[in-house]
Amino acid sequence: MAIRRILCLLDGNEAREPALPTALAVASSHRACLEVLHVSIEPREAIPIVADGMTATMAEDIMSSVETDTANRAKRAQQMFEHAVADAGIRQVPAESEVPDDGPTASFRVLRGREAEVVATRGLLYDLIVVGRRHGEGEPPASPTLEAAIMETGRPVLVAPPQAPEHIGRRPTVAWRASIPGVHALQAALPVLAAAQDVHVVTVDEGSHAGSAPGDVVRYLAFHGVRGAASTVAADGREAGQAILETASANNADLLVMGAYAHSRLRQLILGGVTATVLRSASLPLLLAH
């Protein structure tokens, strides 16, 4: 299935907004309709329901301050959207347009609520969701919004790198593991792989040889008109996620495709895992699916 409708999250924080140029690049190359979504917090959710010593006037002052900050952030998000769309040379259309336009186009929408909850429901009817990721020291690799996009929408998620790339998907690496998330990621990536110049499928040998080999994946891709090369790399004492990232770097990859959270998120949190390692350390775009 072609990529025709893309959702991108934009929170108006200029310090970390690589998702927008990443989404615009994909929309341009696939002639897709991009909706850029800013989710504003409800002021009442910014204060506790009951707080000792807090008067009604104090609560109103806090909500007023939050409302002002929320409005300013939404305004910054729209300004960033308008500047980025103009720079990309993409036509801007109303968010409420009911008739799909020939892409690439871009629209901007503001909704209220909790961002993760909004994404979990609204993201169901898009071909691709583009989200940034956390880069701060000591922060968990996935935000609630990113986890909601991956785990609750059933849609592929493109995780933007720290610096937006000039090109995405010309030299993709597919990190293959025989699992349902792996299959979903492979299938979701087909429109990208079909347009790629150089596709590599890699499996990390961790001592188990069960499941489909990377050569089987290359043969599957050939039925969809995609030519690729296959390889198996030894872990050699490395975490599988690190081995994947080093292999992608050696292949000069500009996109990494892989299944996300093949194990439970609880196990990922306690023991770590491939998804956590890649989210924490990757410097290239990630196309993930669960």
N, C-alpha and C positions, 0 to 999 in steps of 0.2 A: 504494500500500500504506500502511496506517495505521501510525502510530508506536505500537507496543505494548510494545516492550522496549528499555530504555535502559541503557547502561553509563556510569558516571561514575567518573573517577579522583580519588582523594583521598589526598594524601600526608601529611597531618597537620601541615603547616607553616602555622600560622595567618596568616602574613604574606601568603600568596597562595593563597586557596582560593575564588575566585569561581565555580569550576565547580559546586560543590555547590548553592548556591541557584539557579543557572541551570538545572541539571538538574531540580531539584525544581519549578521553574516550568513547565518543558516537560512533565514527568510529570503535573502537576496539570491543565494545559490539555488534554492529550491522553488523560487517564485511562490512563496507561501504567504498566508495572511497571519500577521503577528499581532497578538493582543498583549500589550504591556499593562500589567496589573499592579496597582499600589493598594495595599490594605492598610487602612487607618484604624488604630485602636479606639475602642469605645472609652471615653474618659472615665466612666464609672468603673471600668475594670482596672483602672490604674491605682485605685485606693482600696484598702481593706473595707469590707462591709461594716465591720465593727472595729473601732480603734479607741482605746482608752484615752480619754482626755480630748478627743477630737470633737469640736463643735460643728454644727451645721455650716456655719460661716467658713470654718477652716476647710471643710470638705468641698464647699463650693469654690473656694479659692484654688484648691489643688486641681479640681476638675477644669476650672477656667484656664489654669496654666497648661494643663495637658492638652486641652482643646486648641490653644494657641500653638503649642509645639507641633501638634498633629497637623494642623492646617499648614504650618510652615514646611513641614516635611513633605506633605502632599504637593505643595507648590514647587518645591525643589525637584521632586520626582518628575512632575510634568515638564518643568524647564529642561531637565536632563534628557527626557524623552524627545522633546521637540528639537533640541540641538543635535542629538545623536541621529535622529531620523533625517534631518536636513543634511547633515554631513554624509550620511550613507546614500543620499539621493533616492530614498524610498518614499513613495506617496503615502500621505497621511489620510486616513478615512475615519468617519465617526465610529465610536465604539458600538453604537446601537444599530449599525447597518445590518439589516436582516438578509440582504442579498449578497452572497459572496462575490468579492471583486477578484479579478485576475491579479494575482500577486506579481511582485511583492508589494504588500501594503502593510501599514502599521497603524494601530489604534491604541488609545490610552483610556484606562478605566480606573476609577477609584471606588472601592467597596469598604465597608466597615465590618470589623469583627476581629477574630484571632486569625493571623495569617495562615497557620498550619491547617486550621479547620476550613478556611475558605478554599485553600488549595485542594484539600482532600475531596471536596464536593465539586468545585468548579473545574478542576483539572481532568475530570473523567472524559470530557468530550473534546480533547485536543490530541493531535498526533504526536506532539512533543512538548515537554515542559522544560523550560530553561531556568536554572536556579544557580545562585552563587553558593560558595561554601565558606566556612569559617577558616581564618588563617592566623588567628591570635595564638600566642604561646599558651599552652595549657588548656585550650578550649577543646571540647569534644569535636571529632571530625565532621559530624553531621548535625545540622540545626534541626529543630522540630519541623520546620517547613520542608527541608530537604527530605527528611525521613517520611513525612506525610506524602510527598510527591512520589517517592519510590514505592512505599509500602501500601498506600491506600487508594491510589488512582488506577493502577493497572496499566499505566502509560509509561513509555520510555522517558527517561530524564537525562537531559544534557547538563552536566555540571561544569560551569565555567571555570577556567583556570584563573590564577591570580592576575595574569596579564592577558587581555583579549588577543587571540592569535589573528594573523592576517588571513590565514586559510584554515579551514576545518574539513577534514575528511578526504584530502587528496592521498594521504599515506596512512590509512588506519591500521592499527594492530588490534586483532580480536584475541582477547585472553579467554581461551576455551576451557571450560570445565563441564563435564557431562552432568547437567542439572537442569531443572525447569527454569530457574532464573537465567542460566546460560543460553537456553533455547530462546527464551523471550527476548533477550538482548540481541541475539543473532538475527532473529526475525525482524525486530524493530530497526536494526541497522541496515537492512537490505537496500532501502532507497539511497543511503549514503554510500554503501559498498559498491552499488551498481555504477556510481559516477566516479569512483576512486581510480587513481592511476596505479596504485601499488598497495595490495592488501596482503597482510601477514597474519596467519593464524598460529598462535603459540599456546602450548600447554606446558605447565611446570610439572616435571617429574618429581613427585614426592614419595616415590616408592610403591604407589598403587597404580596398576595398569588397567583398572576396570573402566568401562565406558568407552565412548567414541574417541578415536585418536584425531589429532588435528588434520591429518590427511583426509579423514572421512568428512570433516567439515568443509575442506576445500572442494571435495567432490560434490557435496550438497550445494555449495555456492555456484558451482559451474552450471547446475541446472537452472540457475537464475541469471545466467550471463555474467557472473562475476569470476574473474580469474585471480587466483591467489597462490601464495606459497605457504607451506606448513613447516613448523619446527617444534621440537620438544627440547626444553632446556632443563638442565639439572638444577635443583635448588642449591646444592653445594653449601648447605648450612644457612642459607638465606631464608627469610620469610618468603612465602610464595608471592605476596604482594610486591615485595622489593624486587624479586626476580622478574616479575612482569614489568615493572616500571623500568628496570635497567634494560630489558630486552626491547621495550618500546623505544627507549632512547637510542639504542643501537640501530634500530630500524628507521630512525629519524621520523617517527610517527607524529602526526598532528592530531590524532584522535585515538583514544583507547576505548574499546567496546568490551563490556563484561557484564555478567550477571551479578546482582547485588544481594548481599545477605543470604547466601546459600545456607548458612547456619542461622540460628535464631539471633535476634538482636541482643538478647541477654548474654548469650555466649560471646558474641562480638564484644560486648561491653566488658565482660570479665576476663576473657582470655585473649581478646584481640582477634583479628581475622583479616582476610584479604581486602574486604571492602573498607574496613577502618584504616588499614595501612595505605591503601591507594588514595582514599579521600584525604588523608592527612598529608601525604607527600607528593602527590601528582602535580606537575607543572604544565600538563597538557589537558585539553578537554576530555571529559569522561562521558560516554554514553552508557547509562546503567538502566537495567530493568530487573524487576523481581518476578 
